[in-house]
């Protein structure tokens, strides 16, 4: 009986380790298959391919910072953007994510959340609202806010040039 | 005329009835040694017993073989029903967990969740650049706002007396 209980406990412990979902997939996965949402995902495998290829214009320091990112996921909608902006914000706040930035600009706003900084399972999630357009972008990996800022500055990209229409397979 | 060495039948009968004393039993053993029980029906039996004991004591090899056979005798492992039930329940649990994990990992929703959106690194890199630019722009904006607030405080300090 004791062996049975130990085995059951080990299986219960092992299950969470097997899943390894990022925050957006874990808490908002139900929206991914909905028609009014656009979903973009870049896996660790694709990130490695980017670093190996000539597609990137990163310097060696930025490449090292980029290696810490293990994945990127984006979820966007053009319908009832404000409603989802508030829902996403409240949900992440209640799930233990630290709100590191919140800003209102015009008829929109920005919320930035951080979890497990400097740990292998770190996450940085940015929620952007512009009118009815709401987009939530998440990076997961060994996230350090200073490194992320330095990496983004090194790209010399000005303006919010996010891609609302994702080219899917 | 009775043979003086003949053991009386009463003694034999007492032996069978388990009523003999130690002295009487030793008399019987001595009579076995002399192999003379007077033609009784029990003579054959006692003789066989005597011969058996003699053979047993003198045959050391057979005694050793018997000991070895006893040692190598396969031991019967008894498993209780409760143990069997626990083993069966554990197996069912493990099989069920594996089946559930297989289902969850191969479901359609999961396949969409972890499938790369872009086919080539160039497209994926453009998406990442855009996302990182949003981070940069908003971090810069917040820094600018914070700097402005700090400057305002320095320009109009409030002194409480």
Interface residues (C-beta under 8 A of the other chain):
Chain A: X1 X3 X4 X7 X8 X11 X15 X18 X21 X25 X29 X32 X33 X39 X40 X41 X42 X43 X45 X46 X47 X49 X50 X53 X55 X56 X72 X74 X101 X103 X105 X110 X112 X124 X126 X128 X137 X139 X148 X149 X151 X152 X153 X155 X157 X158 X159 X160 X161 X162 X163 X166 X167 X168 X169
Chain B: X86 X89 X90 X93 X94 X97 X101 X109 X112 X113 X114 X115 X116 X117 X118 X119 X120 X121 X122 X123 X124 X125 X126 X127 X128 X129 X130 X131 X132 X133 X134 X135 X136 X137 X138 X139 X141 X142 X145
